[in-house]
């Protein structure tokens, strides 16, 4: 009788447990991004209507978004937590260099837009607060909200699009949806280049954390500078708008800003080449879904409401109905 071979490992009783978890599907990524976007905006609007301070409002909306993500999108979030993008640590040097260039390009495009449309400067949202709430605002708008938005757009939506249609489509679709969702033309002009850099940075480094770092730095700097300028009462916005409207400076300044921003974006595009990834196009299929269309429509309506004629029409319609 032959003795049993004790060196041969026994087969696992549940082979399926050794298989890697399923990746993020495009439709699920779209649905999760839309839901988290709507929840964040609805909670924020309700709390602001109750005169809750802005910092506390954003902290509360972040908490509700996290709760909703784990309650309603547990399987999609689990797929993200198992993804290499989540598990790969950041590269601080890469993130800081990308941030510096992206920040310059973003502000150049905003300057160009406001130079062409000086009145648009008044429509840019101002995240201002004071006292203890300023620290809550810096934590929420500077760190927590960027983290949630990166998970939603670069983590869930873009990853699903990559698996369905590849790197290029995913970078463009996530950039467009994220930018339009902010709803203000002047803001979109600056967010478009930043969002594209965030997408390419994740694809280049293989780490979602790099985009979180860049996004957090951008928001923290914007909130911090806004609070500093408001506290020091530096400058007169009317004078700045009048300067930008000067016909002698308008075209040269706008074209110079556009050219500078475009050159920086070309450099970033050539530098941040996507890293080979076995998940790219591993689940070919459509990336477009109703959820993605709703994100774009949500942004389009918000953009339309920034125009005075549309705002007046909505006011008159509301008066006629109520």
C-alpha positions, 0 to 999 in steps of 0.5 A: 500500500502506498503512503499518502503524499503529504506534500501535496496541498489539499484543494481549497473547499471553496475555490471561489473564495480564492478568486479576485473580487469582481471589478467595478461595472460602468453602470454601477460606477455611474449610479454610485457617482450620481447618487453620492453627488445628489446626496451631497448637494441635497443635504448641503442645500437643506442645512444651508436653508436652516442657516447651519454654518458652511463648514458644519454643513459640509462636514454633515454632508460628507458623513451622510455621503459615506453612510449612503455609500456603505449602505446602498453601494456596498458591493461597488465600494467593496470592489474599489477597496479591493482594487489596486488603485486603492491599495497602491500608496501615493507618490508625494513628489509626483503628486506635488509636481502635478498639482503645481502644473495643474494649478497654474493651468487651471487658473490660466483658463479661469483668467481667460474666461473671466477676461472674455466675460468679466461679469462671470467673476460674480458667479464663482462660488465663494467658500468663506467662513469665520471663527471656529467654523473656518476650521471645519470648512478647511477640514470639510472642503479642503480634505473630506469633500475632495476625498469623497469626490475622488472616490465617486468620480476617479474611483468608481465612475472612471474605473468602470469606464476604463474596464468598459471602454479604455483609458482615453474614454474614461479620462474624458468622460470622467473629466466632463461629468465632474466638471459639468457637475460643478454647474458654474461656467467660470468654475468649469473653465478651471475645473476642466483642466484640473479634472483631466490631470486628476484622471491622467495622474491616477492612470499614470501612477496606478494610485487613487491617492495621488488624485486625492492629494492634488484635489485636497491641495487645490481646495485647501489653497483655494479656501485658505486664500479666500479666507485670507483675502476676505479677512484682510479686505485686499483689493476691490472686486469692482476695480479688478473687473473693470481692469479685465474689461479694458479693451486694450488688455482684454484680447492680449491677456485672454489669449496669453492666458489661454496659450500658457494654459494650453502649453502646460496641459500639453506637457502634462498630457505627454508626461502623465501617460497611462500605466499598463493595467490588466483591468483596461477593457477587461469587461468591454461594453457600453459606458454610457447609462442613464445615470451618467446622462442625469449627471450631465443634465444636472450640471447643464441645468445648474449652468443655465440657472447662472444666466440672468435671463434664465433666472428671471424666467424661473422667478416669473414662472414660480410667481405664476404657479405659486 
